[in-house]
């Protein structure tokens, strides 16, 4: 099976299954050591953001609003 055949079949999956596949594929690109570093950097970022939020220096939105925003940006990037 070629990569083009795999891509064609993958793009026919429902959105939620494509999301899961994408996460698994991306996860396969990093070593456990790299993932540990990435997790530590995210922990620092989360702490900084929560500190800024509690100090009134950042606003928040709910999860659905965040996902809608990200999906709109992805659609804009992939639209001709």
N, C-alpha and C positions, 0 to 999 in steps of 0.2 A: 504494500500500500504506500502511495506517495504522500508527501506532505500536503499537496493540493487536495488529494482525496480525503485526507483526515480533516483538513480545514473545512472543506465543503460539508462533510458529515457533521462536524462540530457546530457549524453555524446553523444547522437545522434543529439543534437541540432547543428546548425551551430556555428562556432567559435564566431562570434560577439554576438550571443544570450547567449552562455555559459559565455562569459566575463561579460555581463550585469548581469546574474544570480549570478555569483561569487561575483561581487561587492555588489549586494543586500544582499546576504547571509552574507558576511563579515560585512557589515554595520549593520546587525541585531544583531551582537554580542557585540556591544558597547552601553553603555548608552549615553544619550545626554551630561552628564557631562564629561564622558571620551572622547567623540568626541571633545568637546570644548578644552580639554587639548591636544589632539592629533593635532588639528588644530593649536593651539598656538605653539606647538613644531615644526610643519612643517613651520610655518611662520618664526620662528627663523632660521631654517635650510635654507630656501629660501634666507633670508636676508644674512646669512653668505656666502652662495655660490655665490650670486650675487656680494657681496663685494669682494670676492676672485677673481671672474672673471674680474671685473673692474680693480683690482689691478694687473692683469696679472699673478695671482697665480693659475689659473685653466683654463682648456680648455673647449670647448663646442662642442656638436654635434647636428645634427638636430633630430627632433622627430622620424622620420622613422628609423634612425640609432639606436636610443635609444631603440625603440620597438623591432627592429630586434635582438639587443643584449640581451634584457630581454627574448624574446621568445626562443632564442638559449640556454640560460641558463636553462630555464624551460624544454625544450626538453631534454637537457643533464641530468637533474635531474630525469626525468621520464622514460628515456630509460633504458632497462635492460643491 
